[in-house]
């Protein structure tokens, strides 16, 4: 199975980001990719609620989703849209951070709303309150495809191992972790957490990421760590894309998933216990 990770530097102009994503999808398909992955908030990176209100749409009206479905159909590939920022009909007006899996026929076969919200103060100058603008999801998602069984997560979910373990126990052979990871935590945490999730789950991890300085028309500046990564089930990093935008191809041998889980069947070794965390 050949996959492609699209490392992007999205702006807060969805039309520009769709054009960039479609060009990357075409390049990935030309390189033989069967599964193409884009990063979190492919359609719009923004730090301005007013800007988001002006440019985001409901799922059924979203031009990026329509264009990406068309691209998947045009190239005959499976497409993981890492996530789109979308309006909802929630009474409080919060958005959804929603991942999509698109079939080669251009059909939406799975949706996943990010469960864990990035509400942190990384430093005196870097604070995030994702839950102020986005409402969390509540359902884990595994998607069956002819290529592999995929588990869907998004960015900050990476820090919650029980979610990934649950996906693996439900059959996920490849776990998708699209991200717009903070450069404040990226150097110390990104690779080690991705490797840990792969090892714990005996699964491939594919993490398509936003990178670099985002060109924003409104709001405070925003940067992302980059380093889109593919990790094998034993924990080896088989791809690190560095910091430049681009399309990065990787071959996955799914027999490794079965082999690792046979040799180290930790997913079957859970035992009940009492006390803290039970």
Secondary structure, DSSP 8 states (H G I E B T S, - for coil): -EEEEEEB---S-HHHHHHHHHHHHHHHHHTT-SEEE--TTSS---S-HHHHHHH--BGGG-HHHHHHHHHHHHHT-EEEEEEEEEB---TT--BEEEEEEE-TTS-EEEEEE--S--EEE-SSS-EEEHHHHB------EEEE-SS-EEEEEEGGGGG-HHHHHHHHHTT-SEEEEEB---HHHIIIIIHHHHHHHHHHHTSEEEE-BBEEE---SSSS--EEE---EEE-TTS-EEEE-TTS-EEEEEE--THHHHHHHHHS-GGG------STT-
